[in-house]
Amino acid sequence: MDAERTAAQTAAVVHEVMSTAKATRKFDDRPVDRPVLREIVEAATWAPSPRNTQPWEFVVVDDPEVRRPIGDLLEPRAAEVEAAIPRLRDPSKQKMYQGAADLIRSLGTAPAIVFVCGREHDYGPEFPAHSMVLSAAYTSAQNLLLAARARGLGAAFTTLHLHAEPEIRELLALPDEVSIEVTIPVGWPVSTRWGPLRRNPVDTVLHWNTLRP
């Protein structure tokens, strides 16, 4: 019974972290110590990967002289997102777009940006290499987000690098065989009001044994 009680307590903590890990779009200016950043990246490396190839690389940018030009490269995208807001009739979408613009503007000043990258392996002709890398990169990114939330840090899963990928690759000195898959700003959130997440009820998407009604 003690083992069951311990397992239940652990599950409650894990579920609390998972159900309240909202995307953070604004960060204060406190730095995040490197041992803490290392800790959350280590959690990312515990993710599963195809054939345990662990095809990930993590570039953590905490130097303001590197972060700032990344933010400058993406800044024009914020104005583009805000320009679309007046055309949206749904207030929730307007809020979402404004949050996206705020996140883009804060990227260059976030204490750290973690670029989750992938290095392709040969999995055989029936297994597309990039799809395999993505499956590993996304699960490792999720681990990182949860580890950050458990530490009281804010983070957000983004693909903002796509708007200036060649320039960002050059700044990070990435070789041709390494791809950027996820861009995650990390820092202490301006607001610490975590969750709850807004998701559809599980019974609307849960199916037992078959998808047929």
Buried (B, 14 or more C-beta within 10 A) or exposed (E): EEEEEEEEEEEEEEEBBBEEBBBBBBBEEEEBEEEBBEBBBEBBEEBEBBEEBBBBBBBBBBEEEBBEBBBEBBBEBBEEBBEEBEEBEEEEEBEBBBBBBBBBBBBBBBBBBBBBBBBBBEBEEEEEBEEBBBBBBBBBBBBBBBBBBBBEBBBBBBEBBEBBBEBBBEBBEBEEEBBBBBBBBBBBBEEEEBEEEEEEEEEEEEEEEEEEE
